[in-house]
Amino acid sequence: MIDTETIKKKMKRLGITQAELAKECGVSFQAINMLLNNKTLNKDLLEKVCERLELTVCIVDTNPVEEKEKPKKEERVQLID
């Protein structure tokens, strides 16, 4: 799951629309929209968006320590402005 609120707030602060961000990242509007609505976790797209918005990506493991040996259930992608 991606921390999309940070992306949306930064876009608003910079005055960038989804369409503009899509064009600057070389992807479709739909790709940006899916990312912002947590419908996809495209790491390449996330990197492009974060680079454009000057955000830092931090992967947070949400599994308890005792479950480390099991396959990961979920990782949360936190963005730092």
C-alpha positions as CSV (number, residue, x, y, z in Angstrom):
1,M,0.0,0.0,0.0
2,I,1.3,3.4,-0.9
3,D,1.1,6.6,1.2
4,T,-0.8,8.4,-1.6
5,E,-1.8,11.3,0.6
6,T,1.8,12.6,0.6
7,I,1.8,12.5,-3.2
8,K,-1.5,14.3,-3.4
9,K,-0.5,17.0,-0.9
10,K,2.8,17.6,-2.7
11,M,1.0,17.8,-6.1
12,K,-1.4,20.3,-4.7
13,R,1.4,22.3,-3.2
14,L,3.3,22.4,-6.5
15,G,0.1,23.0,-8.5
16,I,0.6,19.8,-10.6
17,T,-2.4,17.9,-12.0
18,Q,-2.6,14.2,-12.6
19,A,-2.5,14.9,-16.3
20,E,0.6,17.1,-16.0
21,L,2.4,14.5,-13.7
22,A,1.5,11.7,-16.2
23,K,3.0,13.7,-19.1
24,E,6.2,14.6,-17.2
25,C,6.6,11.0,-16.1
26,G,6.0,9.7,-19.6
27,V,2.9,7.6,-18.6
28,S,-0.8,7.7,-19.1
29,F,-3.2,9.6,-16.9
30,Q,-4.8,6.2,-16.0
31,A,-1.4,5.0,-14.7
32,I,-1.1,8.0,-12.4
33,N,-4.7,7.6,-11.3
34,M,-4.3,3.9,-10.5
35,L,-1.2,4.7,-8.5
36,L,-2.9,7.5,-6.5
37,N,-5.9,5.2,-5.8
38,N,-3.7,2.3,-4.6
39,K,-4.9,0.1,-7.5
40,T,-1.4,-0.7,-8.6
41,L,2.1,-0.8,-7.1
42,N,4.3,-0.1,-10.1
43,K,7.7,0.5,-8.6
44,D,9.1,2.1,-11.8
45,L,6.2,4.6,-11.9
46,L,6.5,5.3,-8.2
47,E,10.2,6.1,-8.6
48,K,9.4,8.5,-11.5
49,V,6.7,10.2,-9.5
50,C,8.8,10.5,-6.4
51,E,11.8,11.8,-8.4
52,R,9.6,14.5,-10.1
53,L,8.0,15.5,-6.7
54,E,11.2,15.2,-4.8
55,L,9.9,12.7,-2.4
56,T,11.9,9.9,-0.7
57,V,10.5,6.3,-0.7
58,C,10.7,4.2,2.5
59,I,9.5,0.6,2.5
60,V,8.0,-0.3,5.9
61,D,7.6,-4.0,6.8
62,T,4.3,-4.3,8.6
63,N,4.8,-8.0,9.7
64,P,5.5,-8.7,13.3
65,V,9.1,-9.9,14.1
66,E,7.9,-13.4,14.9
67,E,6.4,-13.7,11.4
68,K,9.6,-12.8,9.6
69,E,10.1,-16.3,8.3
70,K,6.7,-16.4,6.6
71,P,6.2,-14.7,3.2
72,K,5.4,-11.0,3.5
73,K,1.7,-10.2,3.7
74,E,2.0,-6.5,3.2
75,E,4.6,-3.8,2.9
76,R,3.6,-0.2,3.3
77,V,5.3,2.4,1.1
78,Q,5.8,5.5,3.1
79,L,6.9,8.7,1.3
80,I,8.9,11.4,3.0
81,D,8.7,15.0,1.9
